[in-house]
């Protein structure tokens, strides 16, 4: 099953990184410009470095930088959220949850934290709690990642085999960001599963309007053709799949007749 989580939505986007600690200019004395240590700036620099190391799976270096960030700003909801993600990555789930909760106690309106906490809970198959966290995220009026969180809620509902909820949340994700055309493929899959073939066909046409043919789109056309007993259509799309994506998992699925 496809699983897509926006784990660090809007946390800190990385351009370049600075390795030195931050300082701010305080005054110009007769002997020169004096500077004072800036704990907030230093903490943000350490978080940026930690995220770089997390992307490289260098957990030791990530932890060292997060420890420094927390030393500089022990009551920062942002630092605690990234620390929670670190513990999530190293499978220390109890500690990860503790840090998510600490972050939310400090900033109970932080949509990014609710989103990330929701993905964490979903990974533990705590689906109802995850859904509540996702809905808390989208309830925040200034949140710009609504489409991503609705998509996360849909993926989580699909994992929980709650098909109607998954369809509902995927549709909301699309309405908030119509450029996520690939979501139509998830909707097509679910609609074929529930035998709503006209809805699935519409999903696939909507995908084709915005996106190039993919192994997944051809596979869903094959599944739809098989379900509706359209032999000519099935042969057409199967031929395209085998010709254009011969080494794909979907080509193997077709050859093994694993339509469901």
C-alpha positions as CSV (number, residue, x, y, z in Angstrom):
1,X,0.0,0.0,0.0
2,X,1.3,3.4,-0.9
3,X,2.1,5.4,2.2
4,X,2.9,9.1,2.1
5,X,3.5,11.2,5.2
6,X,4.5,14.8,5.4
7,X,6.6,14.1,8.4
8,X,8.3,17.6,8.7
9,X,5.7,19.7,7.1
10,X,6.8,23.4,7.2
11,X,9.3,22.7,10.0
12,X,12.4,24.3,8.5
13,X,13.3,24.3,4.8
14,X,17.0,24.0,4.2
15,X,19.0,26.0,1.9
16,X,22.6,26.4,3.2
17,X,23.7,25.7,6.7
18,X,25.9,27.7,9.0
19,X,28.2,25.7,11.4
20,X,29.0,28.6,13.7
21,X,26.8,29.6,16.6
22,X,24.7,32.8,16.2
23,X,25.2,36.2,17.7
24,X,23.5,39.6,17.6
25,X,25.0,43.0,17.5
26,X,24.2,44.9,20.7
27,X,26.0,48.2,20.7
28,X,28.9,50.1,19.2
29,X,31.3,51.0,21.9
30,X,34.4,53.1,21.5
31,X,36.5,50.0,21.2
32,X,34.4,48.3,18.6
33,X,31.1,46.4,18.0
34,X,30.0,44.2,20.9
35,X,28.1,41.0,20.3
36,X,25.8,38.9,22.4
37,X,25.0,35.2,22.1
38,X,21.6,34.6,20.4
39,X,20.2,31.3,21.8
40,X,17.2,31.3,19.4
41,X,19.4,31.8,16.3
42,X,21.9,29.2,17.5
43,X,19.1,26.7,18.3
44,X,17.6,27.2,14.8
45,X,21.0,26.6,13.2
46,X,21.4,23.4,15.2
47,X,17.9,22.2,14.1
48,X,18.8,22.8,10.4
49,X,22.0,20.8,10.9
50,X,20.1,18.0,12.7
51,X,17.6,17.8,9.8
52,X,20.5,17.5,7.3
53,X,21.9,14.6,9.3
54,X,18.5,13.0,9.6
55,X,18.2,13.0,5.8
56,X,21.6,11.3,5.6
57,X,20.6,8.8,8.4
58,X,23.5,10.1,10.5
59,X,21.6,9.7,13.8
60,X,24.5,10.3,16.1
61,X,25.2,13.7,14.5
62,X,21.5,14.6,14.4
63,X,21.2,13.8,18.1
64,X,24.3,15.9,19.0
65,X,22.8,18.9,17.3
66,X,19.4,18.4,18.7
67,X,20.9,18.2,22.2
68,X,22.5,21.6,21.6
69,X,19.3,23.1,20.2
70,X,17.4,21.9,23.3
71,X,20.1,23.3,25.6
72,X,19.8,26.7,23.9
73,X,15.9,26.6,23.9
74,X,14.6,24.1,26.4
75,X,11.0,25.3,26.1
76,X,10.8,25.6,22.3
77,X,7.9,23.7,20.8
78,X,9.7,23.5,17.5
79,X,12.8,21.9,19.0
80,X,10.7,19.4,20.9
81,X,8.8,18.5,17.7
82,X,11.9,17.8,15.8
83,X,13.3,15.8,18.7
84,X,10.1,13.8,18.7
85,X,10.7,13.0,15.1
86,X,14.3,11.9,15.8
87,X,13.0,9.5,18.5
88,X,10.4,8.3,16.0
89,X,13.1,7.5,13.5
90,X,15.2,5.5,15.9
91,X,12.1,3.6,17.1
92,X,12.0,4.9,20.6
93,X,8.3,5.3,20.4
94,X,7.5,6.0,24.1
95,X,10.1,8.9,24.1
96,X,8.8,10.2,20.8
97,X,5.3,10.4,22.1
98,X,6.5,12.1,25.3
99,X,8.2,14.8,23.2
100,X,5.2,15.3,20.9
101,X,3.0,15.8,23.9
102,X,5.6,18.2,25.5
103,X,5.6,20.2,22.3
104,X,1.8,20.4,22.2
105,X,1.7,21.5,25.8
106,X,3.9,24.5,25.0
107,X,2.1,25.3,21.7
108,X,-1.4,23.7,21.5
109,X,-2.2,25.4,18.2
110,X,0.7,24.1,16.2
111,X,-0.7,22.4,13.2
112,X,2.7,20.9,12.1
113,X,3.0,19.2,15.4
114,X,-0.5,17.7,15.2
115,X,0.2,16.6,11.7
116,X,3.5,14.9,12.6
117,X,1.9,13.4,15.8
118,X,-0.8,12.0,13.6
119,X,1.6,10.3,11.3
120,X,3.4,8.8,14.3
121,X,0.2,7.5,15.8
122,X,-0.9,6.0,12.5
123,X,2.5,4.2,12.2
124,X,1.6,2.5,15.5
125,X,-1.9,1.5,14.1
126,X,-3.6,3.9,16.6
127,X,-5.9,5.0,13.9
128,X,-8.6,6.8,15.8
129,X,-6.1,8.9,17.8
130,X,-4.2,9.7,14.5
131,X,-7.4,10.9,12.9
132,X,-8.1,13.2,15.8
133,X,-4.6,14.6,15.6
134,X,-5.0,15.2,11.8
135,X,-8.3,17.0,12.3
136,X,-6.7,19.2,15.0
137,X,-4.1,20.2,12.5
138,X,-6.6,21.2,9.8
139,X,-8.7,23.1,12.4
140,X,-5.9,25.7,12.8
141,X,-6.9,28.7,10.7
142,X,-3.4,29.8,9.7
143,X,-2.3,26.3,8.6
144,X,-1.1,26.1,5.0
145,X,-0.5,22.4,4.9
146,X,-4.2,21.4,4.9
147,X,-4.0,19.3,1.7
148,X,-1.0,17.3,2.9
149,X,-2.7,16.6,6.3
150,X,-6.0,15.5,4.6
151,X,-3.9,13.2,2.4
152,X,-2.2,11.8,5.5
153,X,-5.6,11.2,7.1
154,X,-6.7,9.4,3.9
155,X,-3.6,7.2,3.8
156,X,-4.1,6.3,7.4
157,X,-7.8,5.6,6.9
158,X,-6.9,3.3,3.9
159,X,-4.4,1.5,6.1
160,X,-7.1,1.0,8.7
161,X,-9.3,-0.4,5.9
162,X,-11.8,2.4,6.4
163,X,-12.6,2.9,2.7
164,X,-15.3,5.5,2.9
165,X,-13.2,7.7,5.2
166,X,-10.2,7.3,3.0
167,X,-12.2,8.4,-0.1
168,X,-13.6,11.4,1.9
169,X,-10.2,12.6,3.0
170,X,-8.6,12.1,-0.4
171,X,-11.4,14.2,-2.0
172,X,-10.7,16.9,0.6
173,X,-7.0,16.8,-0.1
174,X,-7.7,17.3,-3.8
175,X,-10.1,20.1,-3.2
176,X,-7.5,21.9,-1.2
177,X,-4.8,21.3,-3.8
178,X,-6.0,20.2,-7.2
179,X,-2.4,19.9,-8.4
180,X,-2.1,16.6,-6.4
181,X,-3.5,14.8,-9.4
182,X,-1.9,11.5,-8.3
183,X,-4.5,11.2,-5.6
184,X,-6.9,10.4,-8.3
185,X,-5.1,7.0,-8.7
186,X,-5.7,6.3,-5.0
187,X,-9.3,7.2,-5.4
188,X,-9.6,5.0,-8.5
189,X,-8.2,2.1,-6.6
190,X,-10.6,2.5,-3.8
191,X,-13.6,3.0,-6.0
192,X,-12.8,-0.1,-8.0
193,X,-12.5,-2.0,-4.8
194,X,-16.0,-0.9,-3.7
195,X,-17.3,-1.5,-7.3
196,X,-18.1,2.2,-8.0
197,X,-16.8,1.9,-11.5
198,X,-18.1,5.2,-12.9
199,X,-16.4,7.1,-10.1
200,X,-13.2,5.2,-10.8
201,X,-13.4,6.0,-14.5
202,X,-13.8,9.7,-13.7
203,X,-10.8,9.5,-11.3
204,X,-8.7,8.1,-14.1
205,X,-9.8,10.6,-16.7
206,X,-9.1,13.4,-14.2
207,X,-5.6,12.0,-13.6
208,X,-5.0,11.9,-17.4
209,X,-5.9,15.5,-17.8
210,X,-3.0,16.7,-15.6
211,X,-0.4,13.9,-15.5
212,X,1.6,11.6,-17.8
213,X,0.7,7.9,-18.1
214,X,2.4,5.9,-15.4
215,X,2.6,2.2,-14.5
216,X,0.1,2.9,-11.7
217,X,-2.5,4.7,-14.0
218,X,-2.3,1.9,-16.5
219,X,-2.7,-0.7,-13.8
220,X,-5.9,1.0,-12.5
221,X,-7.2,1.0,-16.1
222,X,-6.5,-2.7,-16.3
223,X,-8.2,-3.4,-13.0
224,X,-11.2,-1.4,-14.1
225,X,-11.4,-3.1,-17.5
226,X,-11.1,-6.5,-15.8
227,X,-13.8,-5.6,-13.3
228,X,-16.2,-4.4,-16.0
229,X,-15.3,-7.3,-18.3
230,X,-13.9,-5.0,-21.1
231,X,-11.6,-7.4,-22.8
232,X,-10.4,-5.1,-25.6
233,X,-9.7,-2.3,-23.1
234,X,-7.8,-4.7,-20.8
235,X,-5.6,-5.9,-23.7
236,X,-4.9,-2.3,-24.8
237,X,-3.8,-1.0,-21.4
238,X,-1.9,-4.3,-20.6
239,X,0.0,-3.9,-23.9
240,X,1.0,-0.3,-22.9
241,X,2.0,-1.4,-19.5
242,X,4.3,-4.2,-20.7
243,X,5.8,-2.0,-23.4
244,X,6.4,1.2,-21.4
245,X,7.0,-0.2,-17.9
246,X,8.2,-3.8,-18.4
247,X,10.3,-3.9,-15.2
248,X,7.7,-2.3,-13.0
249,X,5.9,-4.1,-10.1
250,X,2.6,-3.4,-11.8
251,X,3.8,-5.3,-14.9
252,X,4.6,-8.2,-12.6
253,X,1.2,-7.9,-11.0
254,X,-0.5,-8.1,-14.4
255,X,1.5,-11.2,-15.4
256,X,0.5,-12.8,-12.2
257,X,-3.2,-11.8,-12.6
258,X,-3.2,-10.1,-9.2
259,X,-6.0,-7.7,-9.9
260,X,-7.1,-7.5,-6.3
